[in-house]
Amino acid sequence: MSQVFDVLVIGAGPAGYIASIRAAQLGFNVACIEKWRAPNGELALGGTCLNVGCIPSKALLASSETFEDIQEHAGAHGISVKDARIDIAKMLARKDSIVSKMTKGIEFLFRKNKITWLKGHGKFVSADDGSYRVEVVGESGSELVEARHVIIATGSKARHLPGIAVDQHLISDNEGALNFDSVPPRLGVIGAGVIGLELGSVWRRLGSDVTLLEGASSFLGACDESVSKEAFKLFTRQGLKFSLGVQIGEVKTLTKGKKAVVEVHYVDTAGAAQVLECDRLIVSVGRIPNTDGLALDAVGLATDERGFIPVDEHCQTRLPGVYAIGDVVRGPMLAHKGEDEGVLVAERIAGQKPHIDYNCIPWVIYTHPEIAWVGQNEQQLKAAGRDYRTGQFPFMANGRALGMNSPDGFVKVLADAKTDEILGVHIISAGASDLIAEAAVAMEFKASSEDIARVSHPHPSLSEVMREAALATDKRALNM
Ligand code: FAD
């Protein structure tokens, strides 16, 4: 006899655990299957995001920023510190304790909402008369569970490159790069995307000489061009070294003297053969959807050619009652996008009619300065032949930014030339991840740049730059 639930969720990353909580809030009897094991061997909720993604990376970013601030910027405030040193073991322990607090927090939320955590690997077995049977294979054997509604939230995994063996020591993906036990003197990074930039920045601030090799000939192609240009200038000034438009060849590990090193052979953009020798290498070339061992075919589902589970705009698969959300489906691989889809699906199962406007989902890169945007960029508006106006305002002219010693960057607002509706907002600055929320709210409400310009913004604050950029779309910036 199998256990029967109203809603069965496979995967407890941000998409799956939020779907579970919302479904339980709506009165359903919910079970969530999760198999993740923390390095200490314990099973853990939270998925990539909490265990090896968003949360640990931001903890390390904060530690490395504090270290750099003390070394490089304290002097500007008249503070002198001699011999600042970083204890890597302590820094990693701090990160691990934050991760553990967060994952245990989800266990608490599961108990509070009476969600059953089925510990193990879930795989489809059969579909019968609108009900789905799933096998959970755990430590102490396997059990069958059944539900009329199944939400697949199995996430993604790091993409690896053929012929490059990731050992999480000399050659790492995001998991190993969060756990280096010492600062590598020379760090190579294949891929100058979000994860490569964030993790490269962490180790550069702690003392590594960081070189990023990127296959694309443009830098941060998804960003507004003005932002990627500014970012390239600032990151280069900080000491990150970039080679764009390269073709990666053989990657070898060898011993030189008593030391193991990595050699990355590549062809540069001019067609010349090059070798990068480094002490550690991070491979950060994107993520791929994860449906390993899920046996989708047992119920007549299949992935598309890129490995995603096809869904409609409400995250419904081709099967009634079976949904897929988060990184395993189309759209940005972002934790908050998965969370939004989790809420959407739970509410649709309850008969409600929620909707997600994917154009209003903000994107963030947690470098320093941070980069954040929502909506369309200038290249996209030009390609679509849209008539738009631009307003841009620099943080250099903002008192709070100067007080914080963070004068770099700007806010750029793009608004429809006739209606003034905000079409996109692009920020590069300290605190951009928080500032972008105002723009996302404005765009959800179809606000005009005039609306933002009319709203009182606290003084002095970084948010005043948003207002000034909105005013600048009409050439009315006040402090410029
Ligand atoms: P996941 O978080 O991948 O969770 C899927 C879960 O399903 C896993 O726990 C897995 O064990 C489980 N699972 C899979 N198959 C099965 C099965 N068959 N049975 C049982 N369990 C299964 N995003 C942001 O928005 N902001 C950030 O700052 C950010 N930083 C990042 C930094 C790094 C280094 C990385 C790698 C990613 C980052 N991301 C960030 C992306 C973010 O982590 C993902 O978008 C998010 O985790 C996706 O959520 P998910 O629930 O879809 O999948």
Boltz pocket constraint, residues with backbone or C-beta under 6 A from the ligand:
constraints:
  - pocket:
      binder: B
      contacts: [[A, 10], [A, 11], [A, 12], [A, 13], [A, 14], [A, 15], [A, 16], [A, 33], [A, 34], [A, 35], [A, 36], [A, 44], [A, 45], [A, 46], [A, 47], [A, 48], [A, 49], [A, 50], [A, 52], [A, 53], [A, 54], [A, 55], [A, 57], [A, 120], [A, 121], [A, 122], [A, 123], [A, 153], [A, 154], [A, 155], [A, 156], [A, 174], [A, 195], [A, 290], [A, 292], [A, 293], [A, 294], [A, 325], [A, 326], [A, 327], [A, 328], [A, 332], [A, 333], [A, 334], [A, 335], [A, 336], [A, 337], [A, 338], [A, 364], [A, 366]]
      max_distance: 6.0
